[in-house]
């Protein structure tokens, strides 16, 4: 599989984004794990600090849902884009894109918004008019970030930590905030 590479301009300079291949799994997991540790260091218990589930990420890569951004061939960011999400958006009937696990390395600050914009374009290219995401409702900084990026808060829902392998079991009750944005 030879993924198409698309250059994007970012706050950190030019980066290339492509679908991740199985050879990229170590880089994707490393970025996710770095982000999880950083969140935990700030007292935000949102992602597992003992490592993201390799099987989950490998499955997403195999389905072509994971993207990776590189700057000078170094992996600096990742996200997952899916076409359904019954766990965090139960009963949603509109065709939409669902972005998950947006993460960037600490030295790639500013790249996240460009990853979101890429996901918006990819979603719109399929004819879908909505991009959705969810995040830990207790992460006020991240919620404000998504709102500044044009996402509109729809609801807070409770997720059982055991239902999603990326939710730390130690959180007890986990409330996710649903956001969506129109894309064209």
N, C-alpha and C positions, 0 to 999 in steps of 0.2 A: 504494500500500500504506500503510495507516494502522495502525501497530503499536499493540497494547494497551500502555498504560503502567501499571505497578504501582508504587505508592509503597512504599518499604521504610524502616524505621528503622535507622539505622547509628550507629556511634561518632562520625561527623562531622555527624550530624543527618539529616534526611529526605533521601532521594534517590529518583529515579524510575528504574525499569529497564524497558527495552523491547527488542524485537528491533531490531537495527540495520537500517537501510535503506541502499540504495546512496549516499544523500546523507550518510551517517555515516562513510564509509570514511576520510576524512581524519582525523576525530577518533579512530577506532579505531586507525589506524596511528600516530598521534601518541602515544597512550597506550602502545601496545606498544613503540614506539621509545624513549620516555622510560624505560620499565622496563628495556629492554635496555641502554641506556647506564648506568643506575644499577647494574645487576648487574655490568657490565664494570668500572665504577669501583671495585667491591668485589672485583675479581679473579675474578669468576665468569663463565666463558665458556660461557654457557648459550643465549643467543639472539643473533641476528645484530645487530651494531652498525652495519651499513651499511644498515639498513632492512629491515623485514619485507617479504616478497614480496607486492606489491599484488594480483597475480592470485589468489594463494591466499586472501587475506582477502576479496577481492571474490567469489570463488566460494562461500566459506562464508556470506557475507552473502546472496547470491542464493538459497541453499538454506534461509535462515531459521535458521541455526545460531549466529549471533553476536548477543550481547546487549550493550547499552551502558547504563551508569548515568550519570545526570546529577544534579547538585546545582545548583539555581538556574540551570538550562538549560546549565550547563557540563559537558562530558563529563569524568567523573572515573574511570571504570572500565569494563572490558570482560572478556568471556570467551566461549568457544565451547563449545557443547554439541552433541555428536553421538551417534548411536545405534549406532556401530560404530567399531572402531579395530584393523584387522588388523596395522598396523605395530608398534604398541607393545603390543598384546595378541593376538599370533598364536594362533589356535585357540580363543580364548575362545568358549564356546557359550552362556553365560547371557545373557539379555536385560539390557542395562545401558545406562546413560548414561555418556558419556566427556567429561569437561570438560578443555578445553585453553586455553592462553594466557590464564590469569587474570592481569590486570594492573590496577593502580590508579596514579593519579598520586601522587607523593610527598606532596602535601598532603592526600591522602585516606586516610591511614594508618588502618587499622581497617575499611575498606570491604570488603576482600578476603573476610573471613569471612562477611559478609552476601551477597556474590556466590555463595559456595559454598553457603550455605543456600538461596538462591534456586534454584540448580541442583539441589539435593537435592529440593526441592518439585516442580520441573518434571519431574524424572526419575520421582519417585513418582507423579505425576499421569498418567503414561503406563502405569502398572502395572508398571514395572520396579522391582526391589528392590535394585539395586546401582548405585552411582555410582563410577566409576573415574577415575583420573588417573595421569599419569606425570610425573616431574620428573628433572632432572639429579641423578644419585646423588651427585655431588660438592658439591652445595649443601646442606650440613648444616643450615643455618638453615631453609631451606624444607622439608626433609624433617621436621624437628622440628615445624614449623608445621602441616603436614598431619597428623602424628600427634596433636598437641594438638587438632586439629579432628575427631578420631575416625576418621581413616583408618588402615587396617591395612596394613602393608607385606607385599607378596606375593612379589616377586622383583626382582632386578636383571637387566636384559637389555641386550645390546650392540646398538646401532643404527649402521648405516653412515651417516656424516654426509650423504652424497649422497642417501640415501633420504628425508630429511625436509628440506624447504626452510627450516625454522626452526632447524635445528641448524647452528651455524657450521662451515664446512669446516675451519677451523683447529684444531678440537678433536682431530683424529686419531680415536682411539677414543672413542666416546661411550656411556656407560652410563646407562641410564634406570632409575629405580626405580618399580616399579608399586605403586600403592596402591588400595585399594577400601574402600567404606563401605556398610553396609546403610542403605537409606532406606525409609521407610514412608509 
